[in-house]
Amino acid sequence: MSGSQQLNSRLKNFNAGDQYEIIDVVGEGAYGVVCSAIHRPTGQKVAIKKITPFDHSMFCLRTLREIKLLRYFNHENIISILDIVKPRTVEEFTEVYLIQELMETDMHRVIRTQDLSDDHCQYFIYQTLRALKAMHSANVLHRDLKPSNLLLNANCDLKICDFGLARSANFSDENSGFMTEYVATRWYRAPEIMLTFKEYTKAIDVWSVGCILAEMLSGKPLFPGRDYHHQLTLILDVLGTPTMEDFYGIKSRR
């Protein structure tokens, strides 16, 4: 099968409307596909994120949460939604198409393919912390910061994406931390989430940023745990064992 045939096969059910000319598939995830495209009326290059969330209530919640938050934020280091393609009829509303800024790559790909200079690391982490300050000032926890969620372009501009797990820092739900443990990416997960503390704070995002910075500098993950127990072992090997006060703060029987 030729390259064009493979592309046509992957885009067979990609219906973003007549205003957009699809160029290529730039990413795929558990419940969505991202394509680069051109907005025909303006010639602007954009990214179109197709989400098919309606098979699972959790995906619906994540999609709604991401749309609400990204429509709220207006920050140069947070990805923005330019438009949402409306379905022609209610019966055809089986997919969601988000039109977003087009970025060329992500931090995960960059780290895997090249060494970063200290100047690059400094500039990238500066932009990440600018975005984090904006989120935390709005009492929003991202909860899934990792290299693949830091989008980059050739000018070294950085934008944080994927707010499907984000939530208010004031949100109170005794099961929320428990659920996050099984969804958020383990290598960048703060210990208090793995230990299912009853409450956690904005510090969980700061932990993730620290792990990302270490990976930028070394070119490899700081705590690449194989499973839950191995992850904690790697962390304790570096940071030492917790104090008794911390120990008694652990509520999980596991």
Beta strands, then each sheet from edge to edge (+ up, - down):
strand 1: 20-28
strand 2: 32-39
strand 3: 44-51
strand 4: 81-85
strand 5: 96-101
strand 6: 105-106
strand 7: 140-141
strand 8: 150-152
strand 9: 158-160
strand 10: 167-168
sheet 1: 1+ 2- 3+ 5- 4+
sheet 2: 6+ 8- 9+
sheet 3: 7+ 10-
end
